[in-house]
Amino acid sequence: MKRLIAILILVPLAIIVVALSVANRHAVTLSLDPFNGEAPVLALTMPLFVLIFATLAVGTIIGGVATWLGQGRWRRQARAMKREARTVRRENEQFRTVTKASPATTLPTVRSNAA
């Protein structure tokens, strides 16, 4: 089922990406000099679809890093809970070995006839 859903989403998306690449293959100049528009010091000439895909890739990476940094609190809390669970398991095993080693592992019975 997951594979079918992935195919239904990825095939049309791939068709759109290929169509976008073919339609925008002409070269554009990206000027990184805001003060000199006629003769920029740093300018890149590339196909428009490369610029679009590079922008999407950089945006995805920045968003992923921001999400990862934002979830740091939850990862820290999960590590603390794992440490606590390991400690509780270790204590539980210690108590089990102590109770197995002690001769009186059951409570004494209460007798109702005191005569």
Backbone atoms as SQL, in Angstrom:
CREATE TABLE atoms (id INTEGER PRIMARY KEY, chain TEXT, resi INTEGER, resn TEXT, atom TEXT, x REAL, y REAL, z REAL);
INSERT INTO atoms VALUES
  (1, 'A', 1, 'MET', 'N', 0.821, -1.194, 0.000),
  (2, 'A', 1, 'MET', 'CA', 0.000, 0.000, 0.000),
  (3, 'A', 1, 'MET', 'C', 0.868, 1.263, 0.000),
  (4, 'A', 2, 'LYS', 'N', 1.937, 1.254, 0.820),
  (5, 'A', 2, 'LYS', 'CA', 2.825, 2.408, 0.870),
  (6, 'A', 2, 'LYS', 'C', 3.517, 2.616, -0.477),
  (7, 'A', 3, 'ARG', 'N', 3.857, 1.515, -1.116),
  (8, 'A', 3, 'ARG', 'CA', 4.525, 1.611, -2.402),
  (9, 'A', 3, 'ARG', 'C', 3.596, 2.221, -3.453),
  (10, 'A', 4, 'LEU', 'N', 2.331, 1.853, -3.432),
  (11, 'A', 4, 'LEU', 'CA', 1.365, 2.402, -4.373),
  (12, 'A', 4, 'LEU', 'C', 1.190, 3.901, -4.152),
  (13, 'A', 5, 'ILE', 'N', 1.083, 4.299, -2.903),
  (14, 'A', 5, 'ILE', 'CA', 0.936, 5.728, -2.594),
  (15, 'A', 5, 'ILE', 'C', 2.182, 6.494, -3.031),
  (16, 'A', 6, 'ALA', 'N', 3.362, 5.908, -2.778),
  (17, 'A', 6, 'ALA', 'CA', 4.602, 6.560, -3.196),
  (18, 'A', 6, 'ALA', 'C', 4.645, 6.706, -4.712),
  (19, 'A', 7, 'ILE', 'N', 4.224, 5.688, -5.432),
  (20, 'A', 7, 'ILE', 'CA', 4.211, 5.763, -6.894),
  (21, 'A', 7, 'ILE', 'C', 3.216, 6.815, -7.365),
  (22, 'A', 8, 'LEU', 'N', 2.035, 6.864, -6.743),
  (23, 'A', 8, 'LEU', 'CA', 1.023, 7.847, -7.144),
  (24, 'A', 8, 'LEU', 'C', 1.474, 9.277, -6.880),
  (25, 'A', 9, 'ILE', 'N', 2.357, 9.472, -5.922),
  (26, 'A', 9, 'ILE', 'CA', 2.855, 10.822, -5.627),
  (27, 'A', 9, 'ILE', 'C', 4.133, 11.122, -6.404),
  (28, 'A', 10, 'LEU', 'N', 5.069, 10.182, -6.447),
  (29, 'A', 10, 'LEU', 'CA', 6.379, 10.447, -7.020),
  (30, 'A', 10, 'LEU', 'C', 6.382, 10.500, -8.547),
  (31, 'A', 11, 'VAL', 'N', 5.574, 9.711, -9.212),
  (32, 'A', 11, 'VAL', 'CA', 5.566, 9.730, -10.682),
  (33, 'A', 11, 'VAL', 'C', 5.073, 11.080, -11.210),
  (34, 'A', 12, 'PRO', 'N', 3.925, 11.595, -10.750),
  (35, 'A', 12, 'PRO', 'CA', 3.527, 12.935, -11.228),
  (36, 'A', 12, 'PRO', 'C', 4.528, 14.023, -10.834),
  (37, 'A', 13, 'LEU', 'N', 5.126, 13.895, -9.655),
  (38, 'A', 13, 'LEU', 'CA', 6.122, 14.873, -9.232),
  (39, 'A', 13, 'LEU', 'C', 7.345, 14.830, -10.132),
  (40, 'A', 14, 'ALA', 'N', 7.788, 13.641, -10.519),
  (41, 'A', 14, 'ALA', 'CA', 8.923, 13.499, -11.432),
  (42, 'A', 14, 'ALA', 'C', 8.599, 14.083, -12.799),
  (43, 'A', 15, 'ILE', 'N', 7.379, 13.866, -13.262),
  (44, 'A', 15, 'ILE', 'CA', 6.967, 14.433, -14.556),
  (45, 'A', 15, 'ILE', 'C', 6.998, 15.963, -14.504),
  (46, 'A', 16, 'ILE', 'N', 6.534, 16.528, -13.414),
  (47, 'A', 16, 'ILE', 'CA', 6.545, 17.992, -13.251),
  (48, 'A', 16, 'ILE', 'C', 7.973, 18.520, -13.203),
  (49, 'A', 17, 'VAL', 'N', 8.856, 17.815, -12.494),
  (50, 'A', 17, 'VAL', 'CA', 10.255, 18.247, -12.389),
  (51, 'A', 17, 'VAL', 'C', 10.937, 18.208, -13.752),
  (52, 'A', 18, 'VAL', 'N', 10.709, 17.160, -14.503),
  (53, 'A', 18, 'VAL', 'CA', 11.309, 17.063, -15.841),
  (54, 'A', 18, 'VAL', 'C', 10.756, 18.161, -16.741),
  (55, 'A', 19, 'ALA', 'N', 9.463, 18.404, -16.689),
  (56, 'A', 19, 'ALA', 'CA', 8.865, 19.467, -17.515),
  (57, 'A', 19, 'ALA', 'C', 9.417, 20.833, -17.122),
  (58, 'A', 20, 'LEU', 'N', 9.595, 21.074, -15.840),
  (59, 'A', 20, 'LEU', 'CA', 10.161, 22.337, -15.376),
  (60, 'A', 20, 'LEU', 'C', 11.604, 22.494, -15.856),
  (61, 'A', 21, 'SER', 'N', 12.353, 21.410, -15.814),
  (62, 'A', 21, 'SER', 'CA', 13.753, 21.450, -16.271),
  (63, 'A', 21, 'SER', 'C', 13.849, 21.740, -17.763),
  (64, 'A', 22, 'VAL', 'N', 13.007, 21.111, -18.542),
  (65, 'A', 22, 'VAL', 'CA', 13.046, 21.315, -19.994),
  (66, 'A', 22, 'VAL', 'C', 12.587, 22.727, -20.350),
  (67, 'A', 23, 'ALA', 'N', 11.577, 23.224, -19.660),
  (68, 'A', 23, 'ALA', 'CA', 11.029, 24.542, -19.982),
  (69, 'A', 23, 'ALA', 'C', 11.957, 25.675, -19.538),
  (70, 'A', 24, 'ASN', 'N', 12.813, 25.429, -18.547),
  (71, 'A', 24, 'ASN', 'CA', 13.657, 26.496, -17.995),
  (72, 'A', 24, 'ASN', 'C', 15.140, 26.174, -18.121),
  (73, 'A', 25, 'ARG', 'N', 15.558, 25.772, -19.309),
  (74, 'A', 25, 'ARG', 'CA', 16.959, 25.397, -19.493),
  (75, 'A', 25, 'ARG', 'C', 17.819, 26.542, -20.018),
  (76, 'A', 26, 'HIS', 'N', 17.249, 27.706, -20.213),
  (77, 'A', 26, 'HIS', 'CA', 18.008, 28.854, -20.708),
  (78, 'A', 26, 'HIS', 'C', 18.853, 29.445, -19.579),
  (79, 'A', 27, 'ALA', 'N', 19.989, 30.003, -19.951),
  (80, 'A', 27, 'ALA', 'CA', 20.921, 30.542, -18.962),
  (81, 'A', 27, 'ALA', 'C', 20.410, 31.863, -18.393),
  (82, 'A', 28, 'VAL', 'N', 20.607, 32.032, -17.102),
  (83, 'A', 28, 'VAL', 'CA', 20.304, 33.283, -16.410),
  (84, 'A', 28, 'VAL', 'C', 21.543, 33.668, -15.614),
  (85, 'A', 29, 'THR', 'N', 21.672, 34.934, -15.307),
  (86, 'A', 29, 'THR', 'CA', 22.809, 35.418, -14.535),
  (87, 'A', 29, 'THR', 'C', 22.327, 35.802, -13.153),
  (88, 'A', 30, 'LEU', 'N', 22.947, 35.211, -12.157),
  (89, 'A', 30, 'LEU', 'CA', 22.638, 35.524, -10.762),
  (90, 'A', 30, 'LEU', 'C', 23.720, 36.468, -10.273),
  (91, 'A', 31, 'SER', 'N', 23.345, 37.702, -9.996),
  (92, 'A', 31, 'SER', 'CA', 24.297, 38.711, -9.541),
  (93, 'A', 31, 'SER', 'C', 24.284, 38.752, -8.020),
  (94, 'A', 32, 'LEU', 'N', 25.451, 38.619, -7.438),
  (95, 'A', 32, 'LEU', 'CA', 25.580, 38.665, -5.979),
  (96, 'A', 32, 'LEU', 'C', 26.203, 39.977, -5.515),
  (97, 'A', 33, 'ASP', 'N', 26.179, 40.981, -6.366),
  (98, 'A', 33, 'ASP', 'CA', 26.706, 42.303, -6.041),
  (99, 'A', 33, 'ASP', 'C', 25.542, 43.293, -6.045),
  (100, 'A', 34, 'PRO', 'N', 25.052, 43.707, -4.872),
  (101, 'A', 34, 'PRO', 'CA', 23.880, 44.588, -4.841),
  (102, 'A', 34, 'PRO', 'C', 24.189, 46.037, -5.227),
  (103, 'A', 35, 'PHE', 'N', 25.456, 46.428, -5.296),
  (104, 'A', 35, 'PHE', 'CA', 25.785, 47.824, -5.536),
  (105, 'A', 35, 'PHE', 'C', 26.117, 48.127, -6.990),
  (106, 'A', 36, 'ASN', 'N', 26.534, 47.131, -7.755),
  (107, 'A', 36, 'ASN', 'CA', 26.924, 47.369, -9.139),
  (108, 'A', 36, 'ASN', 'C', 26.139, 46.409, -10.036),
  (109, 'A', 37, 'GLY', 'N', 25.032, 46.862, -10.561),
  (110, 'A', 37, 'GLY', 'CA', 24.164, 46.014, -11.356),
  (111, 'A', 37, 'GLY', 'C', 24.648, 45.775, -12.776),
  (112, 'A', 38, 'GLU', 'N', 25.373, 46.741, -13.370),
  (113, 'A', 38, 'GLU', 'CA', 25.821, 46.608, -14.756),
  (114, 'A', 38, 'GLU', 'C', 27.025, 45.673, -14.883),
  (115, 'A', 39, 'ALA', 'N', 27.980, 45.805, -13.959),
  (116, 'A', 39, 'ALA', 'CA', 29.188, 44.980, -14.010),
  (117, 'A', 39, 'ALA', 'C', 29.437, 44.404, -12.610),
  (118, 'A', 40, 'PRO', 'N', 28.688, 43.375, -12.243),
  (119, 'A', 40, 'PRO', 'CA', 28.834, 42.847, -10.877),
  (120, 'A', 40, 'PRO', 'C', 30.190, 42.169, -10.674),
  (121, 'A', 41, 'VAL', 'N', 30.680, 42.271, -9.458),
  (122, 'A', 41, 'VAL', 'CA', 31.951, 41.650, -9.115),
  (123, 'A', 41, 'VAL', 'C', 31.795, 40.132, -9.064),
  (124, 'A', 42, 'LEU', 'N', 30.707, 39.694, -8.501),
  (125, 'A', 42, 'LEU', 'CA', 30.460, 38.252, -8.383),
  (126, 'A', 42, 'LEU', 'C', 29.120, 37.926, -9.030),
  (127, 'A', 43, 'ALA', 'N', 29.179, 37.184, -10.116),
  (128, 'A', 43, 'ALA', 'CA', 27.968, 36.794, -10.830),
  (129, 'A', 43, 'ALA', 'C', 28.132, 35.364, -11.328),
  (130, 'A', 44, 'LEU', 'N', 27.035, 34.616, -11.298),
  (131, 'A', 44, 'LEU', 'CA', 27.030, 33.241, -11.771),
  (132, 'A', 44, 'LEU', 'C', 26.041, 33.117, -12.923),
  (133, 'A', 45, 'THR', 'N', 26.442, 32.434, -13.976),
  (134, 'A', 45, 'THR', 'CA', 25.545, 32.166, -15.096),
  (135, 'A', 45, 'THR', 'C', 25.267, 30.673, -15.124),
  (136, 'A', 46, 'MET', 'N', 23.967, 30.344, -15.067),
  (137, 'A', 46, 'MET', 'CA', 23.558, 28.937, -15.018),
  (138, 'A', 46, 'MET', 'C', 22.148, 28.802, -15.566),
  (139, 'A', 47, 'PRO', 'N', 21.742, 27.578, -15.919),
  (140, 'A', 47, 'PRO', 'CA', 20.348, 27.381, -16.332),
  (141, 'A', 47, 'PRO', 'C', 19.397, 27.677, -15.170),
  (142, 'A', 48, 'LEU', 'N', 18.240, 28.183, -15.505),
  (143, 'A', 48, 'LEU', 'CA', 17.287, 28.585, -14.474),
  (144, 'A', 48, 'LEU', 'C', 16.853, 27.406, -13.611),
  (145, 'A', 49, 'PHE', 'N', 16.675, 26.214, -14.216),
  (146, 'A', 49, 'PHE', 'CA', 16.222, 25.083, -13.413),
  (147, 'A', 49, 'PHE', 'C', 17.271, 24.665, -12.380),
  (148, 'A', 50, 'VAL', 'N', 18.561, 24.868, -12.687),
  (149, 'A', 50, 'VAL', 'CA', 19.605, 24.565, -11.706),
  (150, 'A', 50, 'VAL', 'C', 19.490, 25.513, -10.519),
  (151, 'A', 51, 'LEU', 'N', 19.252, 26.777, -10.809),
  (152, 'A', 51, 'LEU', 'CA', 19.071, 27.767, -9.744),
  (153, 'A', 51, 'LEU', 'C', 17.860, 27.425, -8.879),
  (154, 'A', 52, 'ILE', 'N', 16.760, 27.051, -9.513),
  (155, 'A', 52, 'ILE', 'CA', 15.539, 26.704, -8.771),
  (156, 'A', 52, 'ILE', 'C', 15.773, 25.478, -7.895),
  (157, 'A', 53, 'PHE', 'N', 16.387, 24.419, -8.453),
  (158, 'A', 53, 'PHE', 'CA', 16.609, 23.198, -7.681),
  (159, 'A', 53, 'PHE', 'C', 17.639, 23.413, -6.572),
  (160, 'A', 54, 'ALA', 'N', 18.660, 24.225, -6.843),
  (161, 'A', 54, 'ALA', 'CA', 19.649, 24.526, -5.802),
  (162, 'A', 54, 'ALA', 'C', 19.004, 25.297, -4.657),
  (163, 'A', 55, 'THR', 'N', 18.129, 26.231, -4.996),
  (164, 'A', 55, 'THR', 'CA', 17.418, 26.988, -3.968),
  (165, 'A', 55, 'THR', 'C', 16.529, 26.065, -3.130),
  (166, 'A', 56, 'LEU', 'N', 15.828, 25.147, -3.782),
  (167, 'A', 56, 'LEU', 'CA', 14.998, 24.188, -3.049),
  (168, 'A', 56, 'LEU', 'C', 15.842, 23.290, -2.146),
  (169, 'A', 57, 'ALA', 'N', 16.991, 22.845, -2.642),
  (170, 'A', 57, 'ALA', 'CA', 17.865, 21.975, -1.851),
  (171, 'A', 57, 'ALA', 'C', 18.406, 22.719, -0.628),
  (172, 'A', 58, 'VAL', 'N', 18.864, 23.949, -0.833),
  (173, 'A', 58, 'VAL', 'CA', 19.388, 24.737, 0.292),
  (174, 'A', 58, 'VAL', 'C', 18.280, 25.017, 1.300),
  (175, 'A', 59, 'GLY', 'N', 17.091, 25.331, 0.830),
  (176, 'A', 59, 'GLY', 'CA', 15.959, 25.561, 1.736),
  (177, 'A', 59, 'GLY', 'C', 15.596, 24.323, 2.530),
  (178, 'A', 60, 'THR', 'N', 15.651, 23.160, 1.883),
  (179, 'A', 60, 'THR', 'CA', 15.354, 21.909, 2.574),
  (180, 'A', 60, 'THR', 'C', 16.401, 21.627, 3.647),
  (181, 'A', 61, 'ILE', 'N', 17.657, 21.861, 3.323),
  (182, 'A', 61, 'ILE', 'CA', 18.727, 21.633, 4.299),
  (183, 'A', 61, 'ILE', 'C', 18.599, 22.593, 5.480),
  (184, 'A', 62, 'ILE', 'N', 18.350, 23.863, 5.205),
  (185, 'A', 62, 'ILE', 'CA', 18.189, 24.842, 6.287),
  (186, 'A', 62, 'ILE', 'C', 16.982, 24.488, 7.158),
  (187, 'A', 63, 'GLY', 'N', 15.880, 24.085, 6.540),
  (188, 'A', 63, 'GLY', 'CA', 14.703, 23.682, 7.308),
  (189, 'A', 63, 'GLY', 'C', 14.962, 22.447, 8.152),
  (190, 'A', 64, 'GLY', 'N', 15.698, 21.484, 7.604),
  (191, 'A', 64, 'GLY', 'CA', 16.033, 20.277, 8.367),
  (192, 'A', 64, 'GLY', 'C', 16.907, 20.586, 9.558),
  (193, 'A', 65, 'VAL', 'N', 17.904, 21.447, 9.372),
  (194, 'A', 65, 'VAL', 'CA', 18.785, 21.826, 10.480),
  (195, 'A', 65, 'VAL', 'C', 18.001, 22.590, 11.541),
  (196, 'A', 66, 'ALA', 'N', 17.131, 23.499, 11.123),
  (197, 'A', 66, 'ALA', 'CA', 16.326, 24.253, 12.087),
  (198, 'A', 66, 'ALA', 'C', 15.408, 23.329, 12.877),
  (199, 'A', 67, 'THR', 'N', 14.807, 22.357, 12.211),
  (200, 'A', 67, 'THR', 'CA', 13.947, 21.396, 12.906),
  (201, 'A', 67, 'THR', 'C', 14.748, 20.556, 13.873),
  (202, 'A', 68, 'TRP', 'N', 15.927, 20.096, 13.437),
  (203, 'A', 68, 'TRP', 'CA', 16.782, 19.278, 14.287),
  (204, 'A', 68, 'TRP', 'C', 17.200, 20.056, 15.533),
  (205, 'A', 69, 'LEU', 'N', 17.565, 21.327, 15.374),
  (206, 'A', 69, 'LEU', 'CA', 17.944, 22.147, 16.517),
  (207, 'A', 69, 'LEU', 'C', 16.747, 22.415, 17.430),
  (208, 'A', 70, 'GLY', 'N', 15.582, 22.599, 16.833),
  (209, 'A', 70, 'GLY', 'CA', 14.380, 22.853, 17.628),
  (210, 'A', 70, 'GLY', 'C', 13.923, 21.655, 18.438),
  (211, 'A', 71, 'GLN', 'N', 14.262, 20.456, 18.001),
  (212, 'A', 71, 'GLN', 'CA', 13.848, 19.250, 18.713),
  (213, 'A', 71, 'GLN', 'C', 14.906, 18.750, 19.685),
  (214, 'A', 72, 'GLY', 'N', 15.938, 19.531, 19.911),
  (215, 'A', 72, 'GLY', 'CA', 17.018, 19.129, 20.817),
  (216, 'A', 72, 'GLY', 'C', 16.529, 18.850, 22.220),
  (217, 'A', 73, 'ARG', 'N', 15.569, 19.627, 22.686),
  (218, 'A', 73, 'ARG', 'CA', 15.025, 19.429, 24.032),
  (219, 'A', 73, 'ARG', 'C', 14.408, 18.047, 24.178),
  (220, 'A', 74, 'TRP', 'N', 13.698, 17.613, 23.153),
  (221, 'A', 74, 'TRP', 'CA', 13.030, 16.309, 23.220),
  (222, 'A', 74, 'TRP', 'C', 14.041, 15.165, 23.140),
  (223, 'A', 75, 'ARG', 'N', 15.096, 15.333, 22.345),
  (224, 'A', 75, 'ARG', 'CA', 16.140, 14.299, 22.296),
  (225, 'A', 75, 'ARG', 'C', 16.867, 14.199, 23.625),
  (226, 'A', 76, 'ARG', 'N', 17.137, 15.343, 24.249),
  (227, 'A', 76, 'ARG', 'CA', 17.787, 15.358, 25.558),
  (228, 'A', 76, 'ARG', 'C', 16.905, 14.668, 26.597),
  (229, 'A', 77, 'GLN', 'N', 15.603, 14.939, 26.553),
  (230, 'A', 77, 'GLN', 'CA', 14.678, 14.306, 27.485),
  (231, 'A', 77, 'GLN', 'C', 14.610, 12.793, 27.242),
  (232, 'A', 78, 'ALA', 'N', 14.620, 12.365, 25.999),
  (233, 'A', 78, 'ALA', 'CA', 14.588, 10.932, 25.690),
  (234, 'A', 78, 'ALA', 'C', 15.847, 10.242, 26.207),
  (235, 'A', 79, 'ARG', 'N', 17.014, 10.888, 26.070),
  (236, 'A', 79, 'ARG', 'CA', 18.250, 10.294, 26.605),
  (237, 'A', 79, 'ARG', 'C', 18.179, 10.160, 28.110),
  (238, 'A', 80, 'ALA', 'N', 17.637, 11.183, 28.790),
  (239, 'A', 80, 'ALA', 'CA', 17.508, 11.120, 30.249),
  (240, 'A', 80, 'ALA', 'C', 16.562, 9.993, 30.660),
  (241, 'A', 81, 'MET', 'N', 15.477, 9.826, 29.922),
  (242, 'A', 81, 'MET', 'CA', 14.526, 8.751, 30.243),
  (243, 'A', 81, 'MET', 'C', 15.154, 7.377, 30.011),
  (244, 'A', 82, 'LYS', 'N', 15.985, 7.224, 28.979),
  (245, 'A', 82, 'LYS', 'CA', 16.670, 5.953, 28.748),
  (246, 'A', 82, 'LYS', 'C', 17.632, 5.647, 29.893),
  (247, 'A', 83, 'ARG', 'N', 18.371, 6.681, 30.338),
  (248, 'A', 83, 'ARG', 'CA', 19.290, 6.463, 31.469),
  (249, 'A', 83, 'ARG', 'C', 18.516, 6.051, 32.715),
  (250, 'A', 84, 'GLU', 'N', 17.393, 6.722, 32.955),
  (251, 'A', 84, 'GLU', 'CA', 16.584, 6.397, 34.124),
  (252, 'A', 84, 'GLU', 'C', 16.028, 4.972, 34.020),
  (253, 'A', 85, 'ALA', 'N', 15.583, 4.576, 32.843),
  (254, 'A', 85, 'ALA', 'CA', 15.056, 3.222, 32.657),
  (255, 'A', 85, 'ALA', 'C', 16.152, 2.189, 32.884),
  (256, 'A', 86, 'ARG', 'N', 17.367, 2.460, 32.411),
  (257, 'A', 86, 'ARG', 'CA', 18.485, 1.528, 32.652),
  (258, 'A', 86, 'ARG', 'C', 18.783, 1.412, 34.138),
  (259, 'A', 87, 'THR', 'N', 18.757, 2.528, 34.848),
  (260, 'A', 87, 'THR', 'CA', 19.005, 2.513, 36.288),
  (261, 'A', 87, 'THR', 'C', 17.932, 1.715, 37.014),
  (262, 'A', 88, 'VAL', 'N', 16.684, 1.932, 36.642),
  (263, 'A', 88, 'VAL', 'CA', 15.577, 1.207, 37.294),
  (264, 'A', 88, 'VAL', 'C', 15.682, -0.286, 36.987),
  (265, 'A', 89, 'ARG', 'N', 16.022, -0.664, 35.760),
  (266, 'A', 89, 'ARG', 'CA', 16.200, -2.081, 35.421),
  (267, 'A', 89, 'ARG', 'C', 17.327, -2.705, 36.237),
  (268, 'A', 90, 'ARG', 'N', 18.429, -1.988, 36.363),
  (269, 'A', 90, 'ARG', 'CA', 19.566, -2.492, 37.126),
  (270, 'A', 90, 'ARG', 'C', 19.184, -2.676, 38.603),
  (271, 'A', 91, 'GLU', 'N', 18.483, -1.692, 39.180),
  (272, 'A', 91, 'GLU', 'CA', 18.038, -1.812, 40.571),
  (273, 'A', 91, 'GLU', 'C', 17.075, -2.973, 40.736),
  (274, 'A', 92, 'ASN', 'N', 16.179, -3.148, 39.770),
  (275, 'A', 92, 'ASN', 'CA', 15.213, -4.236, 39.819),
  (276, 'A', 92, 'ASN', 'C', 15.926, -5.584, 39.808),
  (277, 'A', 93, 'GLU', 'N', 16.939, -5.725, 38.965),
  (278, 'A', 93, 'GLU', 'CA', 17.705, -6.975, 38.934),
  (279, 'A', 93, 'GLU', 'C', 18.446, -7.197, 40.246),
  (280, 'A', 94, 'GLN', 'N', 18.960, -6.137, 40.832),
  (281, 'A', 94, 'GLN', 'CA', 19.636, -6.275, 42.126),
  (282, 'A', 94, 'GLN', 'C', 18.657, -6.738, 43.202),
  (283, 'A', 95, 'PHE', 'N', 17.467, -6.173, 43.229),
  (284, 'A', 95, 'PHE', 'CA', 16.457, -6.588, 44.212),
  (285, 'A', 95, 'PHE', 'C', 16.052, -8.046, 43.994),
  (286, 'A', 96, 'ARG', 'N', 15.951, -8.468, 42.745),
  (287, 'A', 96, 'ARG', 'CA', 15.595, -9.860, 42.464),
  (288, 'A', 96, 'ARG', 'C', 16.667, -10.812, 42.952),
  (289, 'A', 97, 'THR', 'N', 17.932, -10.461, 42.740),
  (290, 'A', 97, 'THR', 'CA', 19.001, -11.353, 43.219),
  (291, 'A', 97, 'THR', 'C', 19.056, -11.376, 44.734),
  (292, 'A', 98, 'VAL', 'N', 18.764, -10.267, 45.386),
  (293, 'A', 98, 'VAL', 'CA', 18.749, -10.229, 46.856),
  (294, 'A', 98, 'VAL', 'C', 17.607, -11.076, 47.384),
  (295, 'A', 99, 'THR', 'N', 16.425, -11.002, 46.790),
  (296, 'A', 99, 'THR', 'CA', 15.285, -11.776, 47.279),
  (297, 'A', 99, 'THR', 'C', 15.458, -13.265, 46.998),
  (298, 'A', 100, 'LYS', 'N', 16.134, -13.622, 45.937),
  (299, 'A', 100, 'LYS', 'CA', 16.389, -15.037, 45.665),
  (300, 'A', 100, 'LYS', 'C', 17.396, -15.597, 46.657),
  (301, 'A', 101, 'ALA', 'N', 18.341, -14.771, 47.081),
  (302, 'A', 101, 'ALA', 'CA', 19.384, -15.227, 47.996),
  (303, 'A', 101, 'ALA', 'C', 18.905, -15.275, 49.442),
  (304, 'A', 102, 'SER', 'N', 17.901, -14.488, 49.819),
  (305, 'A', 102, 'SER', 'CA', 17.468, -14.474, 51.220),
  (306, 'A', 102, 'SER', 'C', 16.589, -15.688, 51.507),
  (307, 'A', 103, 'PRO', 'N', 16.705, -16.250, 52.724),
  (308, 'A', 103, 'PRO', 'CA', 15.931, -17.459, 53.053),
  (309, 'A', 103, 'PRO', 'C', 14.436, -17.200, 53.212),
  (310, 'A', 104, 'ALA', 'N', 14.070, -16.049, 53.694),
  (311, 'A', 104, 'ALA', 'CA', 12.648, -15.758, 53.905),
  (312, 'A', 104, 'ALA', 'C', 12.135, -14.918, 52.750),
  (313, 'A', 105, 'THR', 'N', 11.624, -15.575, 51.747),
  (314, 'A', 105, 'THR', 'CA', 11.121, -14.840, 50.592),
  (315, 'A', 105, 'THR', 'C', 9.618, -14.632, 50.653),
  (316, 'A', 106, 'THR', 'N', 8.947, -15.233, 51.611),
  (317, 'A', 106, 'THR', 'CA', 7.510, -15.058, 51.755),
  (318, 'A', 106, 'THR', 'C', 7.220, -14.449, 53.107),
  (319, 'A', 107, 'LEU', 'N', 6.042, -13.888, 53.248),
  (320, 'A', 107, 'LEU', 'CA', 5.631, -13.305, 54.515),
  (321, 'A', 107, 'LEU', 'C', 5.222, -14.419, 55.475),
  (322, 'A', 108, 'PRO', 'N', 5.432, -14.196, 56.747),
  (323, 'A', 108, 'PRO', 'CA', 4.992, -15.215, 57.707),
  (324, 'A', 108, 'PRO', 'C', 3.469, -15.301, 57.744),
  (325, 'A', 109, 'THR', 'N', 2.937, -16.482, 58.004),
  (326, 'A', 109, 'THR', 'CA', 1.490, -16.652, 58.063),
  (327, 'A', 109, 'THR', 'C', 0.987, -16.279, 59.446),
  (328, 'A', 110, 'VAL', 'N', -0.180, -15.698, 59.486),
  (329, 'A', 110, 'VAL', 'CA', -0.804, -15.273, 60.741),
  (330, 'A', 110, 'VAL', 'C', -1.754, -16.379, 61.162),
  (331, 'A', 111, 'ARG', 'N', -1.579, -16.852, 62.406),
  (332, 'A', 111, 'ARG', 'CA', -2.469, -17.900, 62.917),
  (333, 'A', 111, 'ARG', 'C', -3.620, -17.262, 63.670),
  (334, 'A', 112, 'SER', 'N', -4.814, -17.765, 63.392),
  (335, 'A', 112, 'SER', 'CA', -6.013, -17.200, 64.018),
  (336, 'A', 112, 'SER', 'C', -6.296, -17.823, 65.379),
  (337, 'A', 113, 'ASN', 'N', -5.832, -19.047, 65.655),
  (338, 'A', 113, 'ASN', 'CA', -6.112, -19.662, 66.966),
  (339, 'A', 113, 'ASN', 'C', -4.922, -19.391, 67.896),
  (340, 'A', 114, 'ALA', 'N', -5.158, -18.561, 68.895),
  (341, 'A', 114, 'ALA', 'CA', -4.103, -18.166, 69.816),
  (342, 'A', 114, 'ALA', 'C', -4.113, -19.036, 71.054),
  (343, 'A', 115, 'ALA', 'N', -4.945, -20.026, 71.157),
  (344, 'A', 115, 'ALA', 'CA', -5.062, -20.836, 72.367),
  (345, 'A', 115, 'ALA', 'C', -4.096, -21.927, 72.468);
